[in-house]
Amino acid sequence: MARVEIQSLCKTFRGPGKRTVRAVDGLSLSVEDGELLVLVGPSGCGKTTTLRLLAGLEAADTGSISIAGQPVNHVPAKDRDIAMVFQNQALYPHLSVYENMAFGLKVRKHPLPEIDSRVREAAEMLGLSACLSSRPTELSGGQRQRVAVGRAIVRRPRVFLLDEPLSHLDPQMRQQMRAEISRLHSRLGATMLYVTHDQVEAMTLGHRIAVMNEGRIRQAAPPLEIYRRPVDRFVAGFIGSPPMNFFLGTLIDRAGQLCFQADSNPRPPGHPSLVLRIPVAAASGLRGMAGRELLLGIRPENIAGAHNPPPASPACTIEARTELIQSAGHETFVYFLSGRLPFVARFPGSDGLTPGAKVSLVFDMSAAHFFDASTERALL
């Protein structure tokens, strides 16, 4: 296996009307030897283009790519020792599972006993031993995806690239395949770069996550660090479901206590502005910003009913009206409106709320995030 290093990579395409589209914009990223790194971001952010540049299927405009310390910018795709698993499995329908998995090795003229050994070893690893004589049309979607992964495994490449390999599967099968890929990585100790737009896949699979937007890496870190300490509003809003709530407002000083006052213009008659007290630990880092406009971010799970406030948080109680309730069985998502400020909370199980009800809620301000209103970078 090998370490992958990408430095200042750029790639542009010619769009409609000769408009230049910058798909990858100065991207720098490293994937450690044996690491499973997940590249996650919205559709069109440049994830697949990055993988294609790494595989040699596209030529970079500028920047460098090295594998195991060796520059590969000018190395043909077939000589980079990379195996890629596509969103579309691209299996040969007229060949059996065995023949599909063996095809790449036969093209490279490996000895037949070695081909047989590798194919059967990979098939056993993926639970495909009983399907080796079957055609792809006789298999389920999950089995076909395992064949595509097996075809890559038998190559024993230095680097695996997986481009949204589970996007065509149903939710239950996706969950099963995520577990299988995770176990497979542990068993192979392989260097893997996995691309997805699904943040749940990213959080559950990756040793590290690289969050990408508009051709650039916004943050690369372990999953829980991304979740707990996002570097900007985009990362904070993209990772987490439902997404983080954001409020635009101002820091104010009330009798020596730093508070956040959310903007709601125009304010509904008779409805007070949303004011939340900032705990001492956070206030020390924000003290010099009184009077400054900023963004407050708080995750849905950090909002609780006033009858069951978070024990570690100073009480910050607000009044709100229930707008919409979505029950998922073990948890409930409740959409609220405070004045003209919408937000969502996550409650365990069913909380007995009804649409239109007025309730008191507690914001756990010890878990709040603060972002600069203009740059949207994290302040703490």
Secondary structure, DSSP 8 states (H G I E B T S, - for coil): ---EEEEEEEEEEE-GGG-EEEEEEEEEEEE-TT-EEEEE--TTSSHHHHHHHHHTSS--SEEEEEETTEE-TTS-GGGS-EEEE-SS----TTS-HHHHHHHHHHHTT--HHHHHHHHHHHHHHTT-GGGTTS-GGGS-HHHHHHHHHHHHHTT--SEEEEESTTTTS-HHHHHHHHHHHHHHHHHHT-EEEEEES-HHHHHHH-SEEEEEETTEEEEEE-HHHHHHS-SBHHHHHHSSSS--EEEEEEEEEETTEEEEEE--SS--TT----EEE--HHHHHHHGGGTT-EEEEEE-GGGEEETTS--TTS---EEEEEEEEEEE-SSEEEEEEEETTEEEEEEEES-----TT-EEEEEE-GGG-EEEETTT-BB--
